[in-house]
């Protein structure tokens, strides 16, 4: 039964990295003092560990940056554990 150990371990890391990537890294509010402070303009932004950035308005969420590939997320996840 040990022939699947490596496959199971890879899947385990994949699922852990996916969950870690979907967690919030930081909240950021830009009120226009330094317009374009992080390149996205004014507003309330949510940054995720997978690189995604969402802008939140009253009843609307705008995707400002799409998430990184799962390979990059796994690399970032493993780096965060070190």
PyMOL Python script that loads the backbone (N, CA, C, O; Angstrom):
from pymol import cmd

cmd.read_pdbstr("""\
ATOM      1  N   UNK A   1       0.805  -1.208   0.000  1.00  0.00           N
ATOM      2  CA  UNK A   1       0.000   0.000   0.000  1.00  0.00           C
ATOM      3  C   UNK A   1       0.846   1.270   0.000  1.00  0.00           C
ATOM      4  O   UNK A   1       0.295   2.369  -0.070  1.00  0.00           O
ATOM      5  N   UNK A   2       2.139   1.150   0.075  1.00  0.00           N
ATOM      6  CA  UNK A   2       2.974   2.342   0.127  1.00  0.00           C
ATOM      7  C   UNK A   2       3.266   2.940  -1.244  1.00  0.00           C
ATOM      8  O   UNK A   2       3.944   3.964  -1.331  1.00  0.00           O
ATOM      9  N   UNK A   3       2.767   2.319  -2.324  1.00  0.00           N
ATOM     10  CA  UNK A   3       3.049   2.862  -3.652  1.00  0.00           C
ATOM     11  C   UNK A   3       2.319   4.175  -3.903  1.00  0.00           C
ATOM     12  O   UNK A   3       2.676   4.907  -4.826  1.00  0.00           O
ATOM     13  N   UNK A   4       1.298   4.489  -3.097  1.00  0.00           N
ATOM     14  CA  UNK A   4       0.531   5.720  -3.270  1.00  0.00           C
ATOM     15  C   UNK A   4       0.913   6.808  -2.267  1.00  0.00           C
ATOM     16  O   UNK A   4       0.300   7.876  -2.256  1.00  0.00           O
ATOM     17  N   UNK A   5       1.893   6.558  -1.444  1.00  0.00           N
ATOM     18  CA  UNK A   5       2.276   7.518  -0.409  1.00  0.00           C
ATOM     19  C   UNK A   5       2.674   8.863  -0.999  1.00  0.00           C
ATOM     20  O   UNK A   5       2.253   9.904  -0.495  1.00  0.00           O
ATOM     21  N   UNK A   6       3.468   8.857  -2.046  1.00  0.00           N
ATOM     22  CA  UNK A   6       3.914  10.102  -2.666  1.00  0.00           C
ATOM     23  C   UNK A   6       2.736  10.856  -3.285  1.00  0.00           C
ATOM     24  O   UNK A   6       2.642  12.078  -3.169  1.00  0.00           O
ATOM     25  N   UNK A   7       1.855  10.127  -3.933  1.00  0.00           N
ATOM     26  CA  UNK A   7       0.677  10.735  -4.550  1.00  0.00           C
ATOM     27  C   UNK A   7      -0.242  11.358  -3.495  1.00  0.00           C
ATOM     28  O   UNK A   7      -0.754  12.462  -3.684  1.00  0.00           O
ATOM     29  N   UNK A   8      -0.441  10.659  -2.409  1.00  0.00           N
ATOM     30  CA  UNK A   8      -1.279  11.164  -1.322  1.00  0.00           C
ATOM     31  C   UNK A   8      -0.643  12.407  -0.705  1.00  0.00           C
ATOM     32  O   UNK A   8      -1.348  13.369  -0.402  1.00  0.00           O
ATOM     33  N   UNK A   9       0.660  12.405  -0.516  1.00  0.00           N
ATOM     34  CA  UNK A   9       1.354  13.558   0.054  1.00  0.00           C
ATOM     35  C   UNK A   9       1.247  14.776  -0.864  1.00  0.00           C
ATOM     36  O   UNK A   9       1.046  15.892  -0.383  1.00  0.00           O
ATOM     37  N   UNK A  10       1.377  14.581  -2.168  1.00  0.00           N
ATOM     38  CA  UNK A  10       1.238  15.687  -3.122  1.00  0.00           C
ATOM     39  C   UNK A  10      -0.168  16.272  -3.065  1.00  0.00           C
ATOM     40  O   UNK A  10      -0.345  17.490  -3.086  1.00  0.00           O
ATOM     41  N   UNK A  11      -1.166  15.395  -2.994  1.00  0.00           N
ATOM     42  CA  UNK A  11      -2.557  15.855  -2.935  1.00  0.00           C
ATOM     43  C   UNK A  11      -2.821  16.608  -1.628  1.00  0.00           C
ATOM     44  O   UNK A  11      -3.540  17.607  -1.619  1.00  0.00           O
ATOM     45  N   UNK A  12      -2.249  16.133  -0.546  1.00  0.00           N
ATOM     46  CA  UNK A  12      -2.397  16.783   0.754  1.00  0.00           C
ATOM     47  C   UNK A  12      -1.822  18.203   0.706  1.00  0.00           C
ATOM     48  O   UNK A  12      -2.459  19.143   1.181  1.00  0.00           O
ATOM     49  N   UNK A  13      -0.639  18.359   0.144  1.00  0.00           N
ATOM     50  CA  UNK A  13      -0.015  19.681   0.023  1.00  0.00           C
ATOM     51  C   UNK A  13      -0.848  20.571  -0.903  1.00  0.00           C
ATOM     52  O   UNK A  13      -1.020  21.761  -0.638  1.00  0.00           O
ATOM     53  N   UNK A  14      -1.361  19.989  -1.985  1.00  0.00           N
ATOM     54  CA  UNK A  14      -2.204  20.745  -2.922  1.00  0.00           C
ATOM     55  C   UNK A  14      -3.422  21.323  -2.205  1.00  0.00           C
ATOM     56  O   UNK A  14      -3.732  22.505  -2.355  1.00  0.00           O
ATOM     57  N   UNK A  15      -4.112  20.489  -1.428  1.00  0.00           N
ATOM     58  CA  UNK A  15      -5.314  20.943  -0.727  1.00  0.00           C
ATOM     59  C   UNK A  15      -4.989  21.969   0.355  1.00  0.00           C
ATOM     60  O   UNK A  15      -5.731  22.935   0.534  1.00  0.00           O
ATOM     61  N   UNK A  16      -3.896  21.769   1.071  1.00  0.00           N
ATOM     62  CA  UNK A  16      -3.490  22.726   2.094  1.00  0.00           C
ATOM     63  C   UNK A  16      -3.109  24.063   1.472  1.00  0.00           C
ATOM     64  O   UNK A  16      -3.463  25.117   2.002  1.00  0.00           O
ATOM     65  N   UNK A  17      -2.393  24.029   0.358  1.00  0.00           N
ATOM     66  CA  UNK A  17      -1.986  25.264  -0.323  1.00  0.00           C
ATOM     67  C   UNK A  17      -3.204  25.989  -0.884  1.00  0.00           C
ATOM     68  O   UNK A  17      -3.267  27.218  -0.842  1.00  0.00           O
ATOM     69  N   UNK A  18      -4.160  25.249  -1.404  1.00  0.00           N
ATOM     70  CA  UNK A  18      -5.377  25.853  -1.940  1.00  0.00           C
ATOM     71  C   UNK A  18      -6.165  26.561  -0.833  1.00  0.00           C
ATOM     72  O   UNK A  18      -6.655  27.674  -1.028  1.00  0.00           O
ATOM     73  N   UNK A  19      -6.282  25.918   0.313  1.00  0.00           N
ATOM     74  CA  UNK A  19      -6.987  26.537   1.446  1.00  0.00           C
ATOM     75  C   UNK A  19      -6.225  27.758   1.961  1.00  0.00           C
ATOM     76  O   UNK A  19      -6.827  28.790   2.256  1.00  0.00           O
ATOM     77  N   UNK A  20      -4.901  27.638   2.067  1.00  0.00           N
ATOM     78  CA  UNK A  20      -4.074  28.757   2.516  1.00  0.00           C
ATOM     79  C   UNK A  20      -4.184  29.925   1.539  1.00  0.00           C
ATOM     80  O   UNK A  20      -4.260  31.079   1.961  1.00  0.00           O
ATOM     81  N   UNK A  21      -4.193  29.637   0.248  1.00  0.00           N
ATOM     82  CA  UNK A  21      -4.267  30.678  -0.769  1.00  0.00           C
ATOM     83  C   UNK A  21      -5.570  31.451  -0.740  1.00  0.00           C
ATOM     84  O   UNK A  21      -5.598  32.626  -1.108  1.00  0.00           O
ATOM     85  N   UNK A  22      -6.650  30.816  -0.310  1.00  0.00           N
ATOM     86  CA  UNK A  22      -7.953  31.472  -0.271  1.00  0.00           C
ATOM     87  C   UNK A  22      -8.205  32.233   1.026  1.00  0.00           C
ATOM     88  O   UNK A  22      -9.287  32.789   1.211  1.00  0.00           O
ATOM     89  N   UNK A  23      -7.234  32.266   1.915  1.00  0.00           N
ATOM     90  CA  UNK A  23      -7.396  33.040   3.144  1.00  0.00           C
ATOM     91  C   UNK A  23      -6.919  34.476   2.916  1.00  0.00           C
ATOM     92  O   UNK A  23      -6.076  34.744   2.059  1.00  0.00           O
ATOM     93  N   UNK A  24      -7.474  35.373   3.697  1.00  0.00           N
ATOM     94  CA  UNK A  24      -7.170  36.799   3.556  1.00  0.00           C
ATOM     95  C   UNK A  24      -5.780  37.093   4.100  1.00  0.00           C
ATOM     96  O   UNK A  24      -5.427  36.670   5.201  1.00  0.00           O
ATOM     97  N   UNK A  25      -5.002  37.817   3.319  1.00  0.00           N
ATOM     98  CA  UNK A  25      -3.671  38.242   3.729  1.00  0.00           C
ATOM     99  C   UNK A  25      -3.744  39.598   4.429  1.00  0.00           C
ATOM    100  O   UNK A  25      -3.150  39.790   5.490  1.00  0.00           O
ATOM    101  N   UNK A  26      -4.481  40.539   3.825  1.00  0.00           N
ATOM    102  CA  UNK A  26      -4.628  41.853   4.447  1.00  0.00           C
ATOM    103  C   UNK A  26      -5.820  42.593   3.864  1.00  0.00           C
ATOM    104  O   UNK A  26      -6.294  42.292   2.768  1.00  0.00           O
ATOM    105  N   UNK A  27      -6.288  43.568   4.630  1.00  0.00           N
ATOM    106  CA  UNK A  27      -7.318  44.506   4.191  1.00  0.00           C
ATOM    107  C   UNK A  27      -6.626  45.845   3.983  1.00  0.00           C
ATOM    108  O   UNK A  27      -5.742  46.222   4.752  1.00  0.00           O
ATOM    109  N   UNK A  28      -7.034  46.563   2.940  1.00  0.00           N
ATOM    110  CA  UNK A  28      -6.369  47.826   2.636  1.00  0.00           C
ATOM    111  C   UNK A  28      -7.409  48.841   2.198  1.00  0.00           C
ATOM    112  O   UNK A  28      -8.251  48.554   1.347  1.00  0.00           O
ATOM    113  N   UNK A  29      -7.346  50.031   2.785  1.00  0.00           N
ATOM    114  CA  UNK A  29      -8.253  51.108   2.415  1.00  0.00           C
ATOM    115  C   UNK A  29      -7.422  52.279   1.915  1.00  0.00           C
ATOM    116  O   UNK A  29      -6.486  52.724   2.580  1.00  0.00           O
ATOM    117  N   UNK A  30      -7.777  52.771   0.734  1.00  0.00           N
ATOM    118  CA  UNK A  30      -7.107  53.930   0.161  1.00  0.00           C
ATOM    119  C   UNK A  30      -8.158  55.025  -0.004  1.00  0.00           C
ATOM    120  O   UNK A  30      -9.123  54.863  -0.751  1.00  0.00           O
ATOM    121  N   UNK A  31      -7.965  56.130   0.695  1.00  0.00           N
ATOM    122  CA  UNK A  31      -8.940  57.215   0.672  1.00  0.00           C
ATOM    123  C   UNK A  31      -8.586  58.308  -0.314  1.00  0.00           C
ATOM    124  O   UNK A  31      -9.259  59.338  -0.358  1.00  0.00           O
ATOM    125  N   UNK A  32      -7.565  58.112  -1.090  1.00  0.00           N
ATOM    126  CA  UNK A  32      -7.237  59.076  -2.124  1.00  0.00           C
ATOM    127  C   UNK A  32      -6.184  60.091  -1.729  1.00  0.00           C
ATOM    128  O   UNK A  32      -5.896  61.004  -2.504  1.00  0.00           O
ATOM    129  N   UNK A  33      -5.600  59.960  -0.548  1.00  0.00           N
ATOM    130  CA  UNK A  33      -4.532  60.870  -0.148  1.00  0.00           C
ATOM    131  C   UNK A  33      -3.359  60.714  -1.109  1.00  0.00           C
ATOM    132  O   UNK A  33      -2.828  61.701  -1.619  1.00  0.00           O
ATOM    133  N   UNK A  34      -2.965  59.490  -1.348  1.00  0.00           N
ATOM    134  CA  UNK A  34      -1.934  59.181  -2.343  1.00  0.00           C
ATOM    135  C   UNK A  34      -2.618  58.391  -3.444  1.00  0.00           C
ATOM    136  O   UNK A  34      -2.559  57.161  -3.455  1.00  0.00           O
ATOM    137  N   UNK A  35      -3.261  59.078  -4.359  1.00  0.00           N
ATOM    138  CA  UNK A  35      -4.038  58.381  -5.389  1.00  0.00           C
ATOM    139  C   UNK A  35      -3.183  57.352  -6.112  1.00  0.00           C
ATOM    140  O   UNK A  35      -2.043  57.611  -6.498  1.00  0.00           O
ATOM    141  N   UNK A  36      -3.778  56.175  -6.280  1.00  0.00           N
ATOM    142  CA  UNK A  36      -3.060  55.091  -6.946  1.00  0.00           C
ATOM    143  C   UNK A  36      -1.955  54.529  -6.081  1.00  0.00           C
ATOM    144  O   UNK A  36      -0.938  54.061  -6.592  1.00  0.00           O
ATOM    145  N   UNK A  37      -2.145  54.571  -4.771  1.00  0.00           N
ATOM    146  CA  UNK A  37      -1.117  54.143  -3.837  1.00  0.00           C
ATOM    147  C   UNK A  37      -0.562  52.761  -4.185  1.00  0.00           C
ATOM    148  O   UNK A  37       0.653  52.581  -4.267  1.00  0.00           O
ATOM    149  N   UNK A  38      -1.443  51.793  -4.388  1.00  0.00           N
ATOM    150  CA  UNK A  38      -0.992  50.456  -4.775  1.00  0.00           C
ATOM    151  C   UNK A  38      -1.379  50.133  -6.213  1.00  0.00           C
ATOM    152  O   UNK A  38      -1.315  48.977  -6.632  1.00  0.00           O
ATOM    153  N   UNK A  39      -1.774  51.136  -6.957  1.00  0.00           N
ATOM    154  CA  UNK A  39      -2.078  50.925  -8.351  1.00  0.00           C
ATOM    155  C   UNK A  39      -3.528  50.635  -8.658  1.00  0.00           C
ATOM    156  O   UNK A  39      -3.879  50.477  -9.827  1.00  0.00           O
ATOM    157  N   UNK A  40      -4.395  50.558  -7.645  1.00  0.00           N
ATOM    158  CA  UNK A  40      -5.789  50.214  -7.877  1.00  0.00           C
ATOM    159  C   UNK A  40      -6.742  51.371  -7.594  1.00  0.00           C
ATOM    160  O   UNK A  40      -7.953  51.201  -7.736  1.00  0.00           O
ATOM    161  N   UNK A  41      -6.248  52.526  -7.204  1.00  0.00           N
ATOM    162  CA  UNK A  41      -7.098  53.683  -6.953  1.00  0.00           C
ATOM    163  C   UNK A  41      -7.686  53.691  -5.550  1.00  0.00           C
ATOM    164  O   UNK A  41      -7.157  53.058  -4.636  1.00  0.00           O
ATOM    165  N   UNK A  42      -8.789  54.419  -5.392  1.00  0.00           N
ATOM    166  CA  UNK A  42      -9.434  54.547  -4.088  1.00  0.00           C
ATOM    167  C   UNK A  42     -10.345  53.364  -3.827  1.00  0.00           C
ATOM    168  O   UNK A  42     -10.848  52.731  -4.756  1.00  0.00           O
ATOM    169  N   UNK A  43     -10.552  53.072  -2.545  1.00  0.00           N
ATOM    170  CA  UNK A  43     -11.514  52.043  -2.174  1.00  0.00           C
ATOM    171  C   UNK A  43     -11.002  51.114  -1.099  1.00  0.00           C
ATOM    172  O   UNK A  43      -9.931  51.308  -0.524  1.00  0.00           O
ATOM    173  N   UNK A  44     -11.809  50.094  -0.850  1.00  0.00           N
ATOM    174  CA  UNK A  44     -11.509  49.065   0.140  1.00  0.00           C
ATOM    175  C   UNK A  44     -11.112  47.799  -0.614  1.00  0.00           C
ATOM    176  O   UNK A  44     -11.868  47.307  -1.453  1.00  0.00           O
ATOM    177  N   UNK A  45      -9.932  47.276  -0.315  1.00  0.00           N
ATOM    178  CA  UNK A  45      -9.381  46.139  -1.036  1.00  0.00           C
ATOM    179  C   UNK A  45      -9.088  44.991  -0.086  1.00  0.00           C
ATOM    180  O   UNK A  45      -8.692  45.205   1.060  1.00  0.00           O
ATOM    181  N   UNK A  46      -9.284  43.785  -0.567  1.00  0.00           N
ATOM    182  CA  UNK A  46      -8.946  42.580   0.191  1.00  0.00           C
ATOM    183  C   UNK A  46      -7.886  41.825  -0.605  1.00  0.00           C
ATOM    184  O   UNK A  46      -8.097  41.486  -1.770  1.00  0.00           O
ATOM    185  N   UNK A  47      -6.761  41.568   0.024  1.00  0.00           N
ATOM    186  CA  UNK A  47      -5.656  40.830  -0.593  1.00  0.00           C
ATOM    187  C   UNK A  47      -5.641  39.414  -0.021  1.00  0.00           C
ATOM    188  O   UNK A  47      -5.759  39.220   1.188  1.00  0.00           O
ATOM    189  N   UNK A  48      -5.496  38.442  -0.894  1.00  0.00           N
ATOM    190  CA  UNK A  48      -5.467  37.040  -0.487  1.00  0.00           C
ATOM    191  C   UNK A  48      -4.056  36.485  -0.641  1.00  0.00           C
ATOM    192  O   UNK A  48      -3.236  37.037  -1.374  1.00  0.00           O
ATOM    193  N   UNK A  49      -3.786  35.389   0.056  1.00  0.00           N
ATOM    194  CA  UNK A  49      -2.461  34.769  -0.010  1.00  0.00           C
ATOM    195  C   UNK A  49      -2.121  34.259  -1.406  1.00  0.00           C
ATOM    196  O   UNK A  49      -0.943  34.125  -1.736  1.00  0.00           O
ATOM    197  N   UNK A  50      -3.120  33.974  -2.229  1.00  0.00           N
ATOM    198  CA  UNK A  50      -2.857  33.452  -3.570  1.00  0.00           C
ATOM    199  C   UNK A  50      -2.606  34.548  -4.596  1.00  0.00           C
ATOM    200  O   UNK A  50      -2.478  34.257  -5.786  1.00  0.00           O
ATOM    201  N   UNK A  51      -2.533  35.800  -4.161  1.00  0.00           N
ATOM    202  CA  UNK A  51      -2.227  36.904  -5.058  1.00  0.00           C
ATOM    203  C   UNK A  51      -3.442  37.641  -5.576  1.00  0.00           C
ATOM    204  O   UNK A  51      -3.299  38.680  -6.221  1.00  0.00           O
ATOM    205  N   UNK A  52      -4.630  37.136  -5.315  1.00  0.00           N
ATOM    206  CA  UNK A  52      -5.851  37.785  -5.783  1.00  0.00           C
ATOM    207  C   UNK A  52      -6.103  39.063  -4.988  1.00  0.00           C
ATOM    208  O   UNK A  52      -5.791  39.147  -3.801  1.00  0.00           O
ATOM    209  N   UNK A  53      -6.680  40.063  -5.679  1.00  0.00           N
ATOM    210  CA  UNK A  53      -7.060  41.318  -5.035  1.00  0.00           C
ATOM    211  C   UNK A  53      -8.496  41.613  -5.452  1.00  0.00           C
ATOM    212  O   UNK A  53      -8.821  41.634  -6.639  1.00  0.00           O
ATOM    213  N   UNK A  54      -9.357  41.842  -4.447  1.00  0.00           N
ATOM    214  CA  UNK A  54     -10.757  42.176  -4.700  1.00  0.00           C
ATOM    215  C   UNK A  54     -11.040  43.562  -4.161  1.00  0.00           C
ATOM    216  O   UNK A  54     -10.615  43.912  -3.060  1.00  0.00           O
ATOM    217  N   UNK A  55     -11.758  44.345  -4.939  1.00  0.00           N
ATOM    218  CA  UNK A  55     -12.211  45.662  -4.502  1.00  0.00           C
ATOM    219  C   UNK A  55     -13.667  45.524  -4.079  1.00  0.00           C
ATOM    220  O   UNK A  55     -14.492  45.010  -4.835  1.00  0.00           O
ATOM    221  N   UNK A  56     -13.982  45.984  -2.872  1.00  0.00           N
ATOM    222  CA  UNK A  56     -15.325  45.834  -2.336  1.00  0.00           C
ATOM    223  C   UNK A  56     -16.004  47.194  -2.297  1.00  0.00           C
ATOM    224  O   UNK A  56     -15.525  48.128  -1.654  1.00  0.00           O
ATOM    225  N   UNK A  57     -17.133  47.287  -3.001  1.00  0.00           N
ATOM    226  CA  UNK A  57     -17.993  48.460  -2.933  1.00  0.00           C
ATOM    227  C   UNK A  57     -19.247  48.052  -2.158  1.00  0.00           C
ATOM    228  O   UNK A  57     -19.302  46.953  -1.606  1.00  0.00           O
ATOM    229  N   UNK A  58     -20.236  48.914  -2.114  1.00  0.00           N
ATOM    230  CA  UNK A  58     -21.421  48.663  -1.310  1.00  0.00           C
ATOM    231  C   UNK A  58     -22.034  47.288  -1.574  1.00  0.00           C
ATOM    232  O   UNK A  58     -22.135  46.486  -0.646  1.00  0.00           O
ATOM    233  N   UNK A  59     -22.432  47.000  -2.763  1.00  0.00           N
ATOM    234  CA  UNK A  59     -23.037  45.706  -3.094  1.00  0.00           C
ATOM    235  C   UNK A  59     -22.332  45.039  -4.261  1.00  0.00           C
ATOM    236  O   UNK A  59     -22.953  44.305  -5.029  1.00  0.00           O
ATOM    237  N   UNK A  60     -21.060  45.288  -4.392  1.00  0.00           N
ATOM    238  CA  UNK A  60     -20.344  44.810  -5.567  1.00  0.00           C
ATOM    239  C   UNK A  60     -18.905  44.462  -5.205  1.00  0.00           C
ATOM    240  O   UNK A  60     -18.242  45.193  -4.469  1.00  0.00           O
ATOM    241  N   UNK A  61     -18.437  43.343  -5.729  1.00  0.00           N
ATOM    242  CA  UNK A  61     -17.039  42.941  -5.579  1.00  0.00           C
ATOM    243  C   UNK A  61     -16.422  42.904  -6.969  1.00  0.00           C
ATOM    244  O   UNK A  61     -16.926  42.228  -7.865  1.00  0.00           O
ATOM    245  N   UNK A  62     -15.326  43.636  -7.139  1.00  0.00           N
ATOM    246  CA  UNK A  62     -14.630  43.678  -8.412  1.00  0.00           C
ATOM    247  C   UNK A  62     -13.283  42.985  -8.262  1.00  0.00           C
ATOM    248  O   UNK A  62     -12.533  43.263  -7.327  1.00  0.00           O
ATOM    249  N   UNK A  63     -12.983  42.084  -9.185  1.00  0.00           N
ATOM    250  CA  UNK A  63     -11.694  41.393  -9.163  1.00  0.00           C
ATOM    251  C   UNK A  63     -10.672  42.302  -9.824  1.00  0.00           C
ATOM    252  O   UNK A  63     -10.737  42.554 -11.027  1.00  0.00           O
ATOM    253  N   UNK A  64      -9.727  42.792  -9.031  1.00  0.00           N
ATOM    254  CA  UNK A  64      -8.698  43.686  -9.535  1.00  0.00           C
ATOM    255  C   UNK A  64      -7.490  42.906 -10.053  1.00  0.00           C
ATOM    256  O   UNK A  64      -6.819  43.331 -10.994  1.00  0.00           O
ATOM    257  N   UNK A  65      -7.226  41.765  -9.428  1.00  0.00           N
ATOM    258  CA  UNK A  65      -6.112  40.910  -9.845  1.00  0.00           C
ATOM    259  C   UNK A  65      -6.530  39.466  -9.645  1.00  0.00           C
ATOM    260  O   UNK A  65      -7.060  39.111  -8.592  1.00  0.00           O
ATOM    261  N   UNK A  66      -6.299  38.643 -10.633  1.00  0.00           N
ATOM    262  CA  UNK A  66      -6.663  37.231 -10.536  1.00  0.00           C
ATOM    263  C   UNK A  66      -5.642  36.473  -9.702  1.00  0.00           C
ATOM    264  O   UNK A  66      -4.505  36.921  -9.555  1.00  0.00           O
ATOM    265  N   UNK A  67      -6.038  35.329  -9.157  1.00  0.00           N
ATOM    266  CA  UNK A  67      -5.087  34.551  -8.353  1.00  0.00           C
ATOM    267  C   UNK A  67      -3.948  33.979  -9.188  1.00  0.00           C
ATOM    268  O   UNK A  67      -4.070  33.807 -10.401  1.00  0.00           O
ATOM    269  N   UNK A  68      -2.851  33.691  -8.518  1.00  0.00           N
ATOM    270  CA  UNK A  68      -1.714  33.040  -9.166  1.00  0.00           C
ATOM    271  C   UNK A  68      -2.077  31.601  -9.514  1.00  0.00           C
ATOM    272  O   UNK A  68      -3.096  31.086  -9.055  1.00  0.00           O
ATOM    273  N   UNK A  69      -1.261  30.966 -10.308  1.00  0.00           N
ATOM    274  CA  UNK A  69      -1.476  29.556 -10.633  1.00  0.00           C
ATOM    275  C   UNK A  69      -1.263  28.719  -9.370  1.00  0.00           C
ATOM    276  O   UNK A  69      -0.595  29.149  -8.430  1.00  0.00           O
ATOM    277  N   UNK A  70      -1.839  27.524  -9.366  1.00  0.00           N
ATOM    278  CA  UNK A  70      -1.729  26.668  -8.183  1.00  0.00           C
ATOM    279  C   UNK A  70      -0.280  26.271  -7.920  1.00  0.00           C
ATOM    280  O   UNK A  70       0.090  26.028  -6.771  1.00  0.00           O
ATOM    281  N   UNK A  71       0.532  26.202  -8.947  1.00  0.00           N
ATOM    282  CA  UNK A  71       1.957  25.870  -8.769  1.00  0.00           C
ATOM    283  C   UNK A  71       2.650  26.976  -7.980  1.00  0.00           C
ATOM    284  O   UNK A  71       3.433  26.701  -7.070  1.00  0.00           O
ATOM    285  N   UNK A  72       2.358  28.233  -8.332  1.00  0.00           N
ATOM    286  CA  UNK A  72       2.937  29.362  -7.593  1.00  0.00           C
ATOM    287  C   UNK A  72       2.404  29.420  -6.168  1.00  0.00           C
ATOM    288  O   UNK A  72       3.142  29.748  -5.238  1.00  0.00           O
ATOM    289  N   UNK A  73       1.128  29.102  -5.996  1.00  0.00           N
ATOM    290  CA  UNK A  73       0.535  29.113  -4.658  1.00  0.00           C
ATOM    291  C   UNK A  73       1.174  28.040  -3.789  1.00  0.00           C
ATOM    292  O   UNK A  73       1.447  28.279  -2.612  1.00  0.00           O
ATOM    293  N   UNK A  74       1.413  26.864  -4.352  1.00  0.00           N
ATOM    294  CA  UNK A  74       2.066  25.783  -3.598  1.00  0.00           C
ATOM    295  C   UNK A  74       3.479  26.215  -3.193  1.00  0.00           C
ATOM    296  O   UNK A  74       3.897  25.980  -2.060  1.00  0.00           O
ATOM    297  N   UNK A  75       4.212  26.843  -4.112  1.00  0.00           N
ATOM    298  CA  UNK A  75       5.555  27.335  -3.786  1.00  0.00           C
ATOM    299  C   UNK A  75       5.503  28.367  -2.664  1.00  0.00           C
ATOM    300  O   UNK A  75       6.300  28.306  -1.727  1.00  0.00           O
ATOM    301  N   UNK A  76       4.572  29.309  -2.754  1.00  0.00           N
ATOM    302  CA  UNK A  76       4.436  30.333  -1.717  1.00  0.00           C
ATOM    303  C   UNK A  76       4.031  29.718  -0.386  1.00  0.00           C
ATOM    304  O   UNK A  76       4.517  30.135   0.665  1.00  0.00           O
ATOM    305  N   UNK A  77       3.150  28.735  -0.424  1.00  0.00           N
ATOM    306  CA  UNK A  77       2.707  28.051   0.788  1.00  0.00           C
ATOM    307  C   UNK A  77       3.863  27.335   1.466  1.00  0.00           C
ATOM    308  O   UNK A  77       4.050  27.450   2.677  1.00  0.00           O
ATOM    309  N   UNK A  78       4.633  26.598   0.682  1.00  0.00           N
ATOM    310  CA  UNK A  78       5.773  25.875   1.257  1.00  0.00           C
ATOM    311  C   UNK A  78       6.818  26.844   1.797  1.00  0.00           C
ATOM    312  O   UNK A  78       7.464  26.564   2.807  1.00  0.00           O
ATOM    313  N   UNK A  79       6.984  27.981   1.130  1.00  0.00           N
ATOM    314  CA  UNK A  79       7.931  29.006   1.599  1.00  0.00           C
ATOM    315  C   UNK A  79       7.435  29.612   2.920  1.00  0.00           C
ATOM    316  O   UNK A  79       8.240  29.950   3.788  1.00  0.00           O
ATOM    317  N   UNK A  80       6.119  29.746   3.071  1.00  0.00           N
ATOM    318  CA  UNK A  80       5.579  30.333   4.299  1.00  0.00           C
ATOM    319  C   UNK A  80       5.762  29.405   5.503  1.00  0.00           C
ATOM    320  O   UNK A  80       5.769  29.859   6.647  1.00  0.00           O
ATOM    321  N   UNK A  81       5.909  28.113   5.241  1.00  0.00           N
ATOM    322  CA  UNK A  81       6.110  27.154   6.324  1.00  0.00           C
ATOM    323  C   UNK A  81       7.558  27.116   6.814  1.00  0.00           C
ATOM    324  O   UNK A  81       7.829  26.678   7.932  1.00  0.00           O
ATOM    325  N   UNK A  82       8.473  27.573   5.983  1.00  0.00           N
ATOM    326  CA  UNK A  82       9.895  27.492   6.332  1.00  0.00           C
ATOM    327  C   UNK A  82      10.295  28.519   7.362  1.00  0.00           C
ATOM    328  O   UNK A  82      11.460  28.576   7.757  1.00  0.00           O
TER     329      UNK A  82
END
""", "prot")
cmd.dss("prot")
cmd.show_as("cartoon", "prot")
cmd.util.cbc("prot")
cmd.orient("prot")
